[in-house]
């Protein structure tokens, strides 16, 4: 009988596979037989233990970080999700190393242009903006948010902030 962790791991594996629109047989076909449907199915049910090496290979096959496959890992974990409304401090952004901050500064400038919002002090951003920036910076949104917070340019929105809807 599978333990709770094996069942949770299996649920994560199934969820990732289904998000990619693959059936168990689709995984076998796409992997050209590397991943047998019966084996992947047994991992998903928690009936068969998956080694760290196999989990890493499966993550690579699905094109996701290994932590996405682990229960409680990846962005689906509530503690790792950035807050829904964030504020960029544009004044502090100008003091960050230009090489590091250039993509963020360009993105903020684009948002300002689209919104016609040129107050120059703060700019509200949404989770979707942070996800887009995470693609640009090639980091998970939670890791990127922590970096921006470390730079002093990102904080949670307060009632005093002028936020765009």
N, C-alpha and C positions, 0 to 999 in steps of 0.2 A: 504494500500500500504506500503510495507516494506521501512524503512529508509535505508540510505546508510550503516550505521554501521551494521544493521541486515543482510543486503545483503552480506557485506564483511565477517561477522562472518559465515554466511551460506556457502560462498565460501570456507572458511578455513575448515569447517566441512566436506564439500564434498571432498575437496582435500585430507584430511587425510584418509577419508573412502576409496577413490579410490586408494590411495597409498598402502593401505592394501589389495587391490584386492577384496573389498566387495561391493556387490550391496546393495540397501536398504533392500531387502528381506534377503540378506546374514547377515546383521547386526541383523535382527530379529531372524534368525535361530541361529546364533552364540551366541546371548545373551539369548537364550532359552525363547524368548518372552519378556524379560525385556525391550528391546528397540523396539517399534513397528515401522515398516517401514514408515507408514504414519506420525508418529510424527517426526522421524528423517528427513524425507523428508520436512516437514513443517519448521523445524529448518533450513535446508539447503537453502530453498527458502526465508527465512526471514519472512515467513508468521506467525510464532508463536514465541513468546518470550521464551527464554530459561533462567531459573533461574541460579544463580551462583552455586547452589547445583547440579542441573542437568548437568551443563557444567562440573563441577568437576567429576561427576560420568561418564559422557561420555568420558572425557579425560582418566580416569582410565580404562574404557572399551577398548579404543583404545591403551592404553599403552603409552601415550604421556603426557608430562607436560601440565598443563592447558594453560600456555602462548602460547603453539603451536597452540591452537585453536583460540586465540584472534587475530583479525586483527592488524597487526603491531607488533605482539609479536613473540617471538621465533627467530630462526636463519634466517628465510627468510627475516627479516627486514635488508635492506642494511646497516644501521648504526651499526648493531650488528655483522655483518660478519667480521671475522678477515681478514686482508689484504691477498692477494694471496701469497705473498712471505714474509716470516718472517725469522729472524735470532736469533738463540739461542746464548747467550754469555756463552761459556763453562767455561771461567775463573770465571765469577760471579756465575755460577751454583755451583761451588765447595764451595762457601761461604754460600749457603743456607742450612738451617736445613736439615740434612740427611734424617730424617723420611719423611719430606714433599717432598723433591726433589728426593728421591730414584727412583720412577717410571720414572720420566723425565730423570734422569741420565742414567738409564738402556736403555731407548728408544733411547736416543742420542748415546749411545755407540753402539747399534745395527745398527743405521743408519751409523755411522762412519765406522763400520766394513763392511757393505754392499757396501759402496762407496769407501772404501780404503782411506778415508779422515781423516787424523790424525793430522791436523794442530793444534788442541788443543785450539784454540782461539774462533772461531765461527763455527756455523753449520747452514746451511740453512734448513728450514723445509717448508713443503707445507701445504695447508689447510687440505689435507687428513691426514697428520701427526697430526695436531691439533685435528681433529675429532677422530682419534684413541686414542690420549691422553685423550680426554674428556670422552671416554668410561672407560678408566683406572681410571681416577680421579672421575668419576661419576658426571660430571658437564657439563653444556652447553659449547660449544667451546668459545663463547664470554666471559663467566664468567671465564673460565680457562685462556684465553688469558690475561684478566685483572689481574688475580692472578700472572701469570708469569711476566707481565710487572711490577707489584708491587714489585716482587722479584728482578727486575732489570736484568732478564735473557732473556727477549724477547723484540725485537724491530722490526720495519719495516726494510726491506732490503734497503740498499743504493747502489748507483752505485759502490761504492768502495769495497763492499763485493764480495768475490768470491762465486758465486752461482752455484750450480749444476743444470742441467736442468732435 
